[in-house]
């Protein structure tokens, strides 16, 4: 066999290995009720529950904070985040957390926030003028 055949076989094997490894990191979107039924990591989209307190005590542990999230089905659960509280967290429009249910709480290891657009007020004003 030629050397190019060996290189092609090795390249195909590496590509298959990368696809297999990458596919194990895929998490699905779910609600709190779905997350309670599975042991896998899931992503939950929702809004910050402003009726509940945000607990962050950096003097005790700067890498832990908790809050309540209302998922797309309207269920509110306590989320414990194992990272520092992001800046302007309270102003976020929507939140996506990745993690697992542990008892009655959702323990998150990642958080993504959609912050309000600085152009939103202009958009509302322009639509009102039309």
C-alpha positions in Angstrom: 0.0 0.0 0.0 1.0 3.5 -0.6 1.8 6.0 2.1 -1.1 8.2 1.1 -3.5 5.3 1.8 -2.1 5.0 5.3 -2.4 8.7 5.9 -6.0 8.7 4.6 -7.0 5.8 6.9 -5.4 7.6 9.9 -7.2 10.9 9.0 -10.5 9.0 8.8 -9.9 7.3 12.1 -9.1 10.7 13.8 -12.2 12.3 12.3 -14.4 9.4 13.6 -12.8 9.8 17.1 -13.4 13.5 17.2 -17.1 13.1 16.2 -17.6 10.4 18.9 -16.0 12.6 21.6 -17.9 15.7 20.5 -21.3 13.9 20.5 -21.0 13.0 24.2 -20.9 16.7 25.1 -24.3 17.4 23.7 -26.9 18.5 26.2 -30.6 18.9 25.5 -33.0 21.7 26.4 -35.5 20.7 29.1 -37.8 22.0 31.8 -37.4 21.4 35.6 -39.8 18.5 35.4 -37.9 16.9 32.6 -34.6 17.5 34.5 -35.9 15.7 37.5 -36.5 12.5 35.4 -33.0 12.2 34.1 -29.5 12.0 35.5 -28.0 13.6 32.4 -26.9 17.2 32.2 -29.6 19.5 30.7 -30.1 23.1 29.7 -33.0 25.0 31.1 -34.2 28.3 29.7 -36.1 30.8 31.8 -36.4 34.1 33.6 -35.1 35.2 36.9 -37.8 34.9 39.6 -37.8 38.5 41.0 -40.1 37.5 43.9 -37.3 35.4 45.4 -33.9 36.5 46.8 -30.6 36.2 45.1 -28.1 34.9 47.6 -24.5 35.7 47.0 -22.0 36.0 49.9 -18.6 36.6 48.5 -17.0 36.9 51.9 -18.0 33.3 52.7 -17.7 31.7 49.3 -17.2 33.8 46.2 -17.7 30.9 43.8 -21.3 30.1 44.8 -24.6 32.0 44.4 -28.2 30.9 44.2 -31.4 32.3 42.7 -34.8 31.1 41.6 -35.5 30.5 37.9 -38.9 30.3 36.2 -38.7 27.8 33.3 -40.7 27.9 30.1 -43.5 25.8 31.8 -43.9 28.4 34.6 -42.2 26.2 37.3 -39.9 28.1 39.7 -36.9 26.2 41.3 -33.9 27.2 43.2 -30.7 27.2 41.1 -27.3 26.8 42.8 -24.5 28.1 40.6 -20.9 27.0 41.3 -19.4 30.1 39.8 -19.2 33.8 40.9 -22.3 35.9 40.2 -22.1 37.6 36.8 -22.2 41.4 36.6 -25.6 42.8 35.8 -27.2 39.4 36.6 -30.4 41.1 37.8 -30.9 42.9 34.5 -30.9 39.8 32.3 -33.9 39.2 30.1 -33.5 35.4 29.9 -31.2 32.9 31.4 -29.9 29.5 30.2 -28.4 27.2 32.9 -26.7 23.9 32.3 -26.5 21.3 35.0 -28.5 18.6 36.9 -31.2 18.3 39.4 -30.1 17.3 42.9 -33.1 16.8 45.1 -35.3 19.9 44.9 -32.5 22.2 43.6 -30.9 22.5 40.2 -27.1 22.6 40.4 -25.7 24.5 37.5 -22.1 24.5 36.2 -22.7 27.0 33.3 -24.8 30.0 32.8 -25.7 32.1 29.7 -27.6 35.4 30.0 -29.4 37.4 27.5 -29.1 41.0 28.6 -31.5 43.7 27.5 -30.6 45.3 24.3 -29.4 48.9 24.4 -31.4 49.4 21.2 -34.7 48.1 22.5 -36.0 51.5 23.7 -35.2 53.0 20.2 -37.0 50.1 18.5 -40.1 50.5 20.7 -40.1 54.3 20.0 -39.8 53.7 16.2 -42.7 51.2 16.2 -44.9 53.6 18.1 -44.3 56.3 15.5 -45.4 54.1 12.6 
